[in-house]
Every structure is written in structure tokens, then in C-alpha cells.
Amino acid sequence: MSAPDALVHVVDDDLSMREAVSSLLRSVGLRIETYVSAAEFLERWVQPSRHPECLVLDVRMPGLGGLELQRQLGQAQQRLPIVFITAHGDIPMTVRAMKAGAVEFLPKPFREQDLLEAIEASLARSRDALRDHEGMRALQARFDSLTPREQDVLQLLAQGLRNKQTAYRLGITEVTVKVHRHNIMEKTQASSVAALMGMLERLRHAGPR
Amino acid sequence: MQTPFDLSDPYRVGSVALSPADSNQSQREKLARIVLDSMYQFVGLLDADGRTLEINRAALDGAGLRMADIHGKPFWEARWFQVSRDTVELLRNFVHRARDGEFVRYDVEIYGQAAGEKTIMVDFSLLPVRDARGKVVFLLAEGRNITAKKHAEAEIARKNAELESLLERIRQLDQVKSDLFANVSHELRTPLTLILGPLEELLAPDAAPLTGAQREQLELMQRSAFTLLKHVNDLLDLAKLDARRMDLHYARIDLAALVRDQAERFHALAPQHGLRYVISAPEALPAVLDPEKTERILQNLLSNAFKFTPPGGRVRCAVQRIGRERCLFEVQDSGPGVPRDMRQAIFDRFRQAQAGTTRDFGGTGLGLAIAKEFTELMHGTITVTPATGGGSIFQVELPLAPPHDAPMVPIDPIDGPAPRRHAPSPPPIAGTLAELARPERNAAPVEAAAPAGMARILVVEDDAGTRRFICDSLRAEFAVEAAADGQAALEAAIASPPDLLVTDLMLPRLGGDRLVQALRAHAELKEIPVLVLSAKDDAALRARLLAGAVQDYVTKPFSAHELRARVRNLATMKRARDELRQELLSQSSDLTQLARQLIDSRRALRASERRWRSIYQHSPVGIALVGVGGAIQAANPAFKTMVGYSDEEIEARTLPRITPIEDRAAAQRRIDGLLTSTARENHMQCRFQHKEGALVWVNTSVSLVRSAPGDEGLLVVVAEDITEQKRAEQALVRTRAELAQVSRVSSLGELAASIAHEVNQPLAAIVANGQAGMRWLDAHPPNQEETRTAMGRIIRDANRAGEIVSRIRGFVQRRETRHAPMDINDAIRDVLELVGGEAQARRVEIVHSAPRPLPPVNADRIQLQQVLLNLVMNSLEAMGQGGPHTIVLSAAPCADNCVQVSVRDSGPGVDPTVDATLFEAFQTTKADGMGMGLAISRSIVESLGGRLWFTPNDGPGVTFSFALPAEAPEAPR
């Protein structure tokens, strides 16, 4: 699974673990960054990144614990999926972590295969998330290229208003409306009005940036 | 007729009144009355028939009568004669006889004194008074009081009778004596002869051989027999003289030769007595004398001279003619001389120059008397005069020829005196010489050192032979010392008080009875019993001595057997008394009282002994008496049961034997310490070994008792069996250790999760490193360096895991405590390792604060970890959830050279109501838990000499602290 641009962040207060995991992941060609604590990670992590990343995280650490960090990351977990490793695992903790969106929850000692698969899955997710993010950004750029009047027209269109209604609402001619509609379709590269609606829907879904 | 006395005034005498107016007749009558009434004698007048007509006042008063009582009544019926019926009859008889004209005079006893109460003797007379015609008309009765005279007469008569009888007795005795002496001579001489004869044969040169001791004794017997013979002879001679049966046998002799011959026999005595002896006689001196008697005179004089002259003196014997018809013997000595007032008396029989019992010189006192008798028999004279330069000269002057009519005995001057007429008997001189003999062997009594324990007898006797005899008799049973005179004896007794004194009465320098008196005057000598030996058979003296100062009195001759028996009795009694007095600390010398005291004290002692015996027998605590060498001399039942030995067995054992082998050296040191040091007792826990091998733990008290200073002493061992107690103690210790271990396990159990976490870390790392290593090796090309590094990390992590495991194992191990000096901070670090994971899980930060270096504390590391863990765990659990908490573990030196550790939390604190009980076992506020943690922690801290407490914080939470004494810092080099 060599993905030269992928990066795995390993956060564990235990030196032995850090070294061991680091050695293991490097042996399969992954890039590694290690952090002594969650606080150090938050401090050093640079975002947004253009390459896939994931996080290998111990649960029990002094200061900010693993689960705490997960909560703080929140949405960013899409692009930074978490694989938990812990020497002290119990079922409630596992459930919480998974519910909160972790990719995997591995007890120490773990089988290398389990860890590598979980990392692969995480990186895939991260890649997906990145792609999605890109796609969305492009889409958003196209829509952002719409003039204000075009955006108004789009908005009314999205509500289902006919051209005549839209022109009347905006105080412009129907023709102008049709011109705007044509430009919108070109700028957004929507194949159809339905597709355009779909794009709008998607944008709305993505939420505020 | 005018009276010659003055009667110018009337006066009265008794019942008579005289007046100038009286006529002569009446005056004479009155005077006659006065005479009658004033008379001392009794006077009365009776009529011819004996009826009382007139009685004078004296008679009336004597019988307490009045005239009216008797006037006209028969005289014999009056009170005077009521002494007896016979008296009355007698008087009547007198009256009749007097009436018949007889003058009657008798001595009669009548009531005539004290108004008729007492009798007197009167010389009574009754005189018939005739008238002119010669008819008896009156009887004149007179009574003269002769009581005193009668008594005197009676006395004289009695004394005369006594004297008469005494005189008679003396005459008889004298006769008896003379007869006795004379007739008994044979009886006395024969046995002596039969003694001396055989003795002579035994001692003859050609007789059977004798041992030295036998010869001495036989010679002693011979000398004594000779002396006895001499005394007998002297007495017999005197008796003969008295009985005038002593005959003179004149013979022609050479007086000078006789004197030389006799004098020379005394020659051998001179050196023995230490005297110079001079004999002076002419060539020849013919005389006609009784040779025997002359010899006797000389012998006696010489004997005296030798006896009385002290050593260093001089005796001179001389004879010479005086004039043509007389010769003069002289014997001079340089002795004490004869006092002037004794110069006559000294020739009396039995007279000695010293009165009383002090006899500086022996002898019967007859020598000089006989010499005088013999001298005078031969018509000579004997005198004693003082010699110039001290001493006496005895001089005998004799006529050279007897009166013409004296019978003569033919004598051959060459052969010497004629043979004796009696049966052969030793010559008197033998006795004389024997008496004077002073054989050297008898000079000083042998004083062999007697074994201790024998009673010591002091024998005082001046006669050497007798002294020796007494000493020899007593030597077998007693330690005998002897003295030859009273003064020496007194000095010896004062210097070294004997147990018994055996003394003669007749002693030189200080007589026996005076010696006893002197002894009794000394405090330490007055208890010494005295046995008096004496030939003097004076009953009065004997009684006096026995009543007072002397315990027994034996007359000579006595048997050795009897002497020994009496001495034994007295000595034994004295020793018994002394022993009792010492034992009973009594002053009494009454043996009965002492014996009673002894019985009483013995009874009391027995009662007391019974009580102690009972205590000893029934005591639940073991008591044993052990000799200083370790041998068990006695043990009470409790002791025997304790060590499982029977009576016979225990007394064959020694204290080391019943001590386990490994303890014997220490036990011996303990005993030695007691014996040598001033410590008198010693308390210790130690062990005995039961007969069957089991060990018996005992609390022993051992003390050394001595019954007297210098006594070797005895060890008294009191042992209380505490085996059960000890077992319980040991069980308790084990239980505590187990409990502590269980508690540790339990604590650790509480940390299980975090411990697992701890261990899992390195394990997981090992796995990951291993996997990584494999992949590095599979790389193209294989990455050896990475692999190697991975291997190294594996080793490191594996060791780390191993350490954690061994730390845990060490903590939970069941082990004995090992104390060593250590830094508490190390224990704190250990505990933080153990508890770190848990603290993290609870989001509690533990801060270890140790700003200054700590002095070492002597403790067991695991125990300290246990305490710290307990306190930290308590704090962790108390703080529960909710926000980050902090526990501060600080360690610092504190005052009094100790180290204080504090665990401060910020939890809910401790409810003041559970304060006191917090440290008790089974007290817990935790929902689950044994509640032993704090109890065990406190017991550990206190066993290290420290203390554990808690104080609420100013803010939230509580601080538990404990302080332990630090080791003294090492002295700088």
C-alpha cells in the first residue's frame, strides 16, 4: 500500500509504542509523524492537507486523553480518521469511540495485520474525504463564479419558480432571466436543470465551509 | 518512940495513911503494912487449917486476885496453884504437913505473873507459927521468885551433860584412833608391800623387756607406792607415839657415817631440784643413839629442805660434836624461811606454813612433828632459826649417849643398822626420795595439737604423776591442756578459755577454790564448768563448792573411767548449752530453758516449713534449686512436669542438660554472670528442652542465694511456662505477616487494571517491533539496520516488562521483613510506578516533592511501599471523578532526627465522626474493601518506631502523614 503522499500520525505517550509502531509502519512504506501527547499533536498538526492522513491514537495518556481528542476533532475526523490502540480497553470505551466515529479500536498488543488494515481503511477514507472535499470545492467555485443576479435567479429557480415569475420577482425581463439561466447552466456545467438542482442539494448538504 | 523519919505532914503510901497524929502502936502497924505491901516476895499468913488470913500485895497482883476473893478460903484453892491438879494437891499436902509442925520448903510452879496468866517458879515455904504454948496457930507462907535462877541451873546442867558426853566421845575416839593406827598397820602395809614387791620384780634389770611407756608407768606406780608407804609409816609412827608404844633401840653407831650415808642418798635429787647441796661431817663421831630414829629425823629435815628450797638455792647438812656429850645436826636451806610466829607451831602435827588450800609445797605436815617426837624421845631438842641470807636452819641437839638404863641393840657399825623386826618392807627413805623425785620426763606436759571439734579440758594438778595420769586418761576423747599451779591455770584459762576445768583443790600459788572464784569473776569464764578433784574429804567444803561455783566434785582415789565419764558429761552439757545459746541467740544459761526455746523455735520452724513446702509443692510455677555447678538439686512438681522428668530423673540432670544445645552457651554466660557480678538476679525468656525433645518457652528468674557469707550458694530458678503464649505470639506474628501480604495482594488487586496496562505497553511494543523487524528483513534489500534496532528495542522492552512483573511479585510475596537503611524517596518512586497507570486513568496527577536529601531510615522496603501505596490508593479512591485532581507526596526531614512523609489530596476529607476509629481494623468507608489498610499501615509504622496520623487540610481534602526515626548520621571520618 504505498502511498507516498499519505501520512500517519502516531500519538502515544509511551516511547516504546511510538518507536515500535513507527518502525512497523515505515517498514510498509508509510510516512510517520510521532507525538508524545494529544496536546503536542494539536499544536503541530497543519491543516488543511492535500494528502490522505490518519491518526493512530492511544486512549490513556496524561493530560488530554485519546477520546477527548477525538471529540475535539469532531468533523475533521472525515479527513483524519482515527485508529485507537490501547493497553486498557473495555467494551464501553470501545463503543463510545466507535460511535464517535473511530475507524478501529485495537487493544494492545495488536496483530500487525489488524493495525495495517485499519490504517489502510483510514487512509482510503481520508482520500475519499479529500476527493469529496475537492469536488465540492470545485463545485463551490463554479457556483461562486455566478454573479449576484445569477445567484438570485438560481435561488428562485431552485424554489421552482418559472421564468416569468422569476423575472417579475426580480423586476427584470423574462428574457434576461433566460439569459441568466443559460449562463448559470454554462458556469455550473450542469447538464440539466435536474442536475443543477442536484448540485445545489449537494452544496447545501456539505454545510457551511 | 519517935520515928526517925519526917512526918510533919500526913501522907499516904498505898492504902496506908500516915499522920502525925498516929500513936506509936498504930504507926508501927502502919509501917508493918507498908512493908508487907511493898515487898517483892510473896508473903501470906494462913490459919492452922490453911485458910488464908492475910496476903501481901505482890502475891495478890501476881495472880490477879483481890483479898476478898481468897480471904478465909483454903489457901490451896487460890489461883496461884491452878497450874495443875497435882499442884493443888501438893499445896494441900504442904499445909497439912506444916500444920503438923513441919517446915515445908519446895520449888513450885505457880501462876504468879501477868495477873495470873503466866507461871513462875517460886521457892515456896510454909512455916508453922506456934503460940506461947507451942501449938501451931498460924502458917506463914512465903514465895521467892526463882524462875531465872531455875533456868540458869537447867542450862548449866544441860551444858555439863553435853561436855561430859563430848569428853567421853573424845576419849573414845582417841582410843579408837590409837587402836586403829596401831592395829591397822599391818592392814595398810601389806597391800603396799604387795604392790611394791611385784613392781620391783617387773622393773628389775633381768625382768621381761618393757616398752618405754610401760616402764614409765610402772616407775610412776612405784614412786607413788613408796610415797604412800611413807605417809602410812608416818601416821603409824605418830599413833605409836601417842599410844606410847614407840620403842627406842639404842645402838653404838658412827654418827658421822650415818649422816653421810643418809645425806648422800639425797645427792641425786640436787640436780633435779637445781640446788647446791653441801654435806659436812667429821671423820667419825661415835655415839649411842637409835639409828632408825636418827635417820628418820635427818630424812625428814632434809626432805623439807629439798622441798622448800626453790631452784638455784642451797641445802647444807652438817653434824658436829658439841662439848663432850652432845652432838648437833644442822640442816640449812635457802627457802622461804619460817615466820617468827610459826617457829614453835611448825613442829605440830599436820601443821603447815600455809593455811587454806594453797599448797606451794606438798607433804602431810607430819615430817617435823615426827622429827620432834623422835628427838624428844631421845632426850634431844629441835629448833628452827632463820638463816642469814634467807632460809632456815633446823638444829637438832642430841645427847651422845642415852640414860644409863636404856636397852641396847647390838649393832655392827659396818653392816649398818639392824634388820627390821617386821616383815621385809622398803626402807622409809624410799618414800621420802620418791616424794621428792622430779623425773624430767614429767617436767612439762605434752600438748599435742588436738583435732578441732574436741572439747578442750584444762587440767590443774601440781603433782606431776597425777597430772600425767589425768591427762592420759582424758587425751583420747578431749584436747587436754595442763597447768601445774593455780596461777598458771588462771592465766591459761584467761588466754584461751577451755570448755571444762578439772582441778585439784590443793595447788601452789593459787588454791583450787580461789582459782574457781577468780574464774567466776571473769565474764567469759564464768560459764565454764569445773570438776574438782580432791583428796580433801571435807563435806562442808564440798557442799559449799557444789552449791556455788563448782559443777562436780570427785574425791581421790578415782578411776580413770569415772573421771572420763564425769568429764564427758560436763563437757557435753557445756557444749550443748553453748551450741544452743549460739543457735537461739539466747543469754540464758539454764539448759532447760534453752531446750524449751529450741523446741518452740523448732515447732515454729516446722510450721513455717510446712507452709513453704506446700507453696513449693503446689505452685503452678516451676521452682528448681540448682547448685553452682549446674546440678539440679531439687525441683518442684510444676518444674518436673514442665520438662517432663520424674523425681529420680530430674536430680540426675544439670541445667545445661535441659537447655537446648544452641542456647547452652548463653545460659552458661548468664549463670557465670550471676556468680561473679554484683547482680543478684536475672530475668529472661529462654527455652528448656522437654525430655521428649520438644522446646518449652519459659520466663525465668534466676537468683543466687547464699545462706552465709562465703557460702558457695545456690541458684533458685523460677520458671513460668509460656510456651502457649509464645506459640500464640508467633502465630500472631505469622498471621499479621499473612494479613499484610493479603492486604498487599488486595491493594495490588485494586491496581490490577492499571498494572495490566503497564505490562501490556512493553508487550505490545515487543510484538510491534518483532513484526516490524520481519518486514524490514523482507524488504528489497533487507534493511538490517532497522531490524537490528528493532531487536534492541524488543530486548529493552522485554526487560522492562520483566521488571514490572518482578516488582509486583516482590510486593505480593510472602516473605519475612528485612530491615535495611534506605532512602524513603526510593520507596515513593516504586509506589509511583505501581500506581501511575491508575492515577492516569482517574486523571489524577501525583506530585513527588522531596526538596531536601533525606537521612536514611532503617526499614523494610516492601513494608514502606505497602504503607505508601495504601495512603495513595486511599487518596485516589477518595477523590473519585470530576475534574483533574492532584495528590502531593512529599518527604522531608523533620525535628528529632526523623523523616516525615505526607500524602495530601483534595478529596472530600475525613468525616470528623469517624476520626478515632479510622485506624482500626475492619473500618472502611469504601463500599468494598476489608478495611485493613490503615490498621496495617499504622502497625507497620509503629513497629518501625514511628507514628501515623492525619490532619484535615485548610482547603479541601486531608493529609495523611507518617514520621519515622532516621538512622543516626554516620560520623565524619
Interface residues (C-beta under 8 A of the other chain):
Chain A: D14 S16 M17 E19 A20 V21 S23 L24 R26 S27 V28 R60 M61 P62 G65 I85 A87 H88 P107 K108 P109 F110 R111 E112 L115
Chain B: A753 S754 A756 H757 E758 N760 Q761 P762 L763 A764 A765 I766 V767 A768 N769 Q771 A772 G773 R775 W776 A779 N783 E786 T789 A790 R793 R796 D797 R800 G837 Q840 A841 R843 E845
